[in-house]
Amino acid sequence: MTSGVVGPGLSFIGLGLAASAFWGASDFLGGLATRKAHVVMVVAMAHSLSLVLLLLIALATHTPHPPERFALLGLCAGAFGGVALILYYQALSLGEMGLTTALTGLLTALVPVAYSFLTQGRPKSTQLAGFVLAAAAIALIAYAPAGRPRPLALGLATLSGLGFGVFLVVLKVGSTHGLVWQLIYSRMASASLAVGIVVWVLARSALQGATGRGASWRKQVSANRFLWVAGSAGVLEATGSLLYMRSAREGRLDVAAVLASLYPVVTILLAAWFLKERTTSSQALGMALALGAVVLVSL
């Protein structure tokens, strides 16, 4: 194998792993924010602040606008991603967090893999083995038995996983005509969705008096710590999305998506480091399998 072939391969694999690192850190901070605020408030703040940052980057670098149809793809991706994120956190609030995370993560990776098989053909045998190992790693890292699963939680997890998967596919398709503006349009859709829900709740609360959920959400908006954590989560998630889009554009979509979907490894490690949460033996095994999956996918 020549160096010309090795370079690009290592490049897009590195980008996919970097995306998983940023997404994992974003999930960690997002999880901290949702302990103090409603998930819709967190999404609204995170995606609005990251949208402003992306717009400033695009204007400062004079990034050209993509054709109109690619702008529509970005809006479509943002709608799927925004709804999927809200459904995901709603599923987590119903309990069975481990099973919810495992199911969502597996479906998130499965959709781009299926799409890539149809459009790019079958990957190498070692990569297929890596996909299977990565799926096992995600399941082991995220899954923690906790009684009988609730059908509603499983249904929401399934819908969120499919939504995230479509989000990854549409971002890949639109990335051929600019990464930054594609993500900007995506953020416009997801931020508008979340902000619209927040405004509706606050307006309804104002009509009914300063009590209930609306009063609580107004306090959340004024909390400086919440703003910092939610904003940081949004910036990290946007950076991870840009890295994923670059990885998917330079290499195979399925490889980029599977590598980026290993983000629970980073979330678990950050929780262990900063929150002193103990990792289970199954999570340790899952992280070992994740390393093996990366090696197989890279061959």
TORDRENTI-882072 format. One record per residue (C-alpha): residue in three letters; y, x, z. Coordinates in steps of 0.2 Angstrom, whole numbers, padded with zeros to 4 digits, always signed. Example, Ala and Ser with C-alpha at 12.3 -4.5 7.8 and 13.67 -1.06 7.14 Angstrom:
<rs>
ALA-0022+0062+0039
SER-0005+0068+0036
</rs>
This chain:
<rs>
MET+0000+0000+0000
THR+0017+0007-0005
SER+0032+0009+0006
GLY+0041-0003-0004
VAL+0029-0017+0001
VAL+0027-0012+0019
GLY+0046-0012+0022
PRO+0050-0030+0017
GLY+0034-0036+0026
LEU+0039-0028+0042
SER+0057-0034+0040
PHE+0053-0052+0039
ILE+0040-0051+0053
GLY+0052-0043+0064
LEU+0065-0057+0060
GLY+0052-0070+0064
LEU+0049-0062+0081
ALA+0067-0060+0085
ALA+0069-0078+0081
SER+0056-0082+0094
ALA+0065-0071+0107
PHE+0082-0080+0105
TRP+0073-0097+0104
GLY+0064-0093+0120
ALA+0080-0087+0129
SER+0089-0103+0123
ASP+0075-0114+0130
PHE+0076-0105+0147
LEU+0095-0108+0148
GLY+0093-0126+0141
GLY+0080-0130+0154
LEU+0092-0123+0168
ALA+0106-0134+0161
THR+0095-0150+0160
ARG+0092-0148+0179
LYS+0110-0152+0182
ALA+0114-0163+0167
HIS+0107-0176+0155
VAL+0098-0169+0140
VAL+0110-0178+0128
MET+0125-0170+0137
VAL+0117-0153+0136
VAL+0113-0155+0117
ALA+0131-0162+0114
MET+0139-0147+0123
ALA+0127-0134+0116
HIS+0128-0139+0098
SER+0146-0143+0098
LEU+0151-0125+0105
SER+0139-0117+0093
LEU+0146-0127+0078
VAL+0163-0120+0082
LEU+0157-0102+0083
LEU+0148-0104+0067
LEU+0163-0111+0058
LEU+0174-0097+0065
ILE+0161-0084+0058
ALA+0160-0093+0041
LEU+0179-0093+0039
ALA+0181-0075+0045
THR+0168-0069+0033
HIS+0174-0080+0019
THR+0156-0086+0016
PRO+0156-0097+0001
HIS+0151-0116+0002
PRO+0134-0120-0005
PRO+0131-0134-0018
GLU+0132-0152-0012
ARG+0114-0155-0012
PHE+0111-0140-0001
ALA+0124-0147+0011
LEU+0114-0163+0012
LEU+0099-0153+0016
GLY+0108-0145+0031
LEU+0113-0162+0037
CYS+0096-0169+0035
ALA+0089-0154+0045
GLY+0101-0157+0059
ALA+0097-0175+0060
PHE+0078-0171+0062
GLY+0081-0157+0074
GLY+0093-0167+0085
VAL+0082-0182+0086
ALA+0067-0171+0089
LEU+0076-0161+0103
ILE+0081-0177+0112
LEU+0063-0185+0111
TYR+0056-0168+0117
TYR+0066-0168+0133
GLN+0063-0187+0135
ALA+0044-0183+0134
LEU+0046-0169+0147
SER+0055-0181+0159
LEU+0039-0192+0159
GLY+0028-0178+0166
GLU+0014-0169+0159
MET+0026-0155+0154
GLY+0012-0142+0150
LEU+0003-0154+0138
THR+0019-0160+0130
THR+0025-0143+0127
ALA+0008-0137+0120
LEU+0007-0152+0108
THR+0025-0151+0102
GLY+0023-0132+0099
LEU+0007-0134+0089
LEU+0014-0148+0078
THR+0030-0138+0075
ALA+0020-0124+0068
LEU+0008-0135+0059
VAL+0021-0144+0047
PRO+0028-0128+0040
VAL+0010-0120+0038
ALA+0004-0136+0028
TYR+0020-0136+0017
SER+0018-0117+0014
PHE+0000-0119+0009
LEU+0005-0132-0004
THR+0020-0123-0011
GLN+0015-0104-0009
GLY-0004-0105-0009
ARG-0016-0099+0003
PRO-0011-0084+0014
LYS-0022-0069+0017
SER-0038-0071+0028
THR-0030-0060+0042
GLN-0015-0071+0042
LEU-0025-0086+0043
ALA-0035-0079+0058
GLY-0018-0075+0066
PHE-0012-0093+0064
VAL-0027-0099+0073
LEU-0025-0086+0087
ALA-0006-0091+0088
ALA-0011-0109+0090
ALA-0023-0104+0104
ALA-0010-0094+0112
ILE+0003-0108+0112
ALA-0009-0120+0120
LEU-0014-0108+0133
ILE+0004-0103+0138
ALA+0010-0121+0138
TYR-0004-0131+0144
ALA-0007-0135+0162
PRO-0018-0150+0167
ALA-0009-0162+0177
GLY-0019-0178+0178
ARG-0021-0192+0165
PRO-0008-0190+0151
ARG+0004-0205+0148
PRO+0003-0212+0130
LEU+0022-0213+0129
ALA+0024-0195+0133
LEU+0011-0190+0120
GLY+0019-0201+0107
LEU+0036-0194+0110
ALA+0029-0176+0110
THR+0020-0179+0093
LEU+0036-0186+0085
SER+0046-0172+0092
GLY+0034-0159+0085
LEU+0034-0167+0068
GLY+0053-0168+0069
PHE+0055-0149+0073
GLY+0042-0145+0059
VAL+0052-0154+0046
PHE+0068-0146+0053
LEU+0060-0129+0050
VAL+0055-0134+0032
VAL+0071-0141+0027
LEU+0081-0126+0034
LYS+0070-0115+0024
VAL+0072-0125+0008
GLY+0091-0125+0010
SER+0092-0106+0015
THR+0092-0101-0003
HIS+0110-0105-0005
GLY+0118-0097+0011
LEU+0112-0096+0029
VAL+0128-0099+0039
TRP+0134-0115+0030
GLN+0116-0122+0030
LEU+0116-0121+0049
ILE+0134-0127+0050
TYR+0129-0143+0041
SER+0114-0144+0052
ARG+0124-0142+0068
MET+0137-0156+0061
ALA+0123-0168+0061
SER+0115-0164+0077
ALA+0131-0162+0087
SER+0138-0178+0080
LEU+0122-0188+0085
ALA+0123-0181+0103
VAL+0142-0183+0105
GLY+0141-0200+0098
ILE+0128-0205+0112
VAL+0139-0197+0125
VAL+0155-0206+0119
TRP+0146-0223+0119
VAL+0139-0220+0137
LEU+0157-0215+0143
ALA+0165-0229+0134
ARG+0153-0242+0141
SER+0155-0235+0158
ALA+0174-0236+0157
LEU+0173-0254+0153
GLN+0161-0257+0167
GLY+0170-0246+0180
ALA+0168-0228+0185
THR+0150-0230+0192
GLY+0133-0226+0186
ARG+0128-0214+0172
GLY+0145-0213+0164
ALA+0153-0207+0180
SER+0139-0194+0182
TRP+0142-0188+0165
ARG+0160-0186+0167
LYS+0157-0175+0182
GLN+0145-0165+0171
VAL+0158-0161+0158
SER+0170-0154+0171
ALA+0157-0142+0178
ASN+0161-0125+0173
ARG+0144-0118+0176
PHE+0136-0131+0166
LEU+0148-0128+0151
TRP+0143-0109+0152
VAL+0124-0112+0153
ALA+0124-0125+0139
GLY+0136-0116+0128
SER+0125-0100+0129
ALA+0109-0109+0125
GLY+0118-0116+0110
VAL+0123-0099+0104
LEU+0106-0092+0107
GLU+0097-0106+0098
ALA+0109-0105+0083
THR+0106-0086+0082
GLY+0087-0089+0082
SER+0089-0102+0068
LEU+0098-0089+0057
LEU+0085-0076+0060
TYR+0071-0088+0057
MET+0080-0094+0040
ARG+0082-0076+0035
SER+0063-0072+0039
ALA+0057-0088+0030
ARG+0068-0083+0015
GLU+0062-0065+0014
GLY+0043-0069+0017
ARG+0031-0083+0018
LEU+0037-0099+0027
ASP+0021-0101+0037
VAL+0021-0083+0044
ALA+0039-0085+0049
ALA+0037-0102+0057
VAL+0021-0097+0067
LEU+0029-0081+0073
ALA+0045-0090+0078
SER+0034-0103+0087
LEU+0029-0090+0099
TYR+0045-0093+0109
PRO+0036-0100+0124
VAL+0031-0082+0128
VAL+0049-0077+0131
THR+0053-0093+0141
ILE+0038-0089+0153
LEU+0043-0071+0155
LEU+0061-0075+0158
ALA+0056-0089+0171
ALA+0045-0076+0180
TRP+0058-0063+0180
PHE+0074-0073+0185
LEU+0066-0088+0194
LYS+0051-0079+0201
GLU+0039-0092+0194
ARG+0021-0085+0194
THR+0011-0085+0178
THR-0006-0092+0178
SER-0021-0083+0171
SER-0022-0095+0156
GLN-0004-0090+0152
ALA-0007-0072+0154
LEU-0022-0074+0142
GLY-0011-0084+0130
MET+0002-0070+0130
ALA-0012-0057+0126
LEU-0018-0068+0112
ALA+0000-0070+0105
LEU+0001-0051+0104
GLY-0016-0051+0094
ALA-0009-0065+0083
VAL+0006-0054+0079
VAL-0005-0040+0074
LEU-0016-0050+0062
VAL-0001-0059+0054
SER+0007-0042+0051
LEU-0008-0035+0042
</rs>
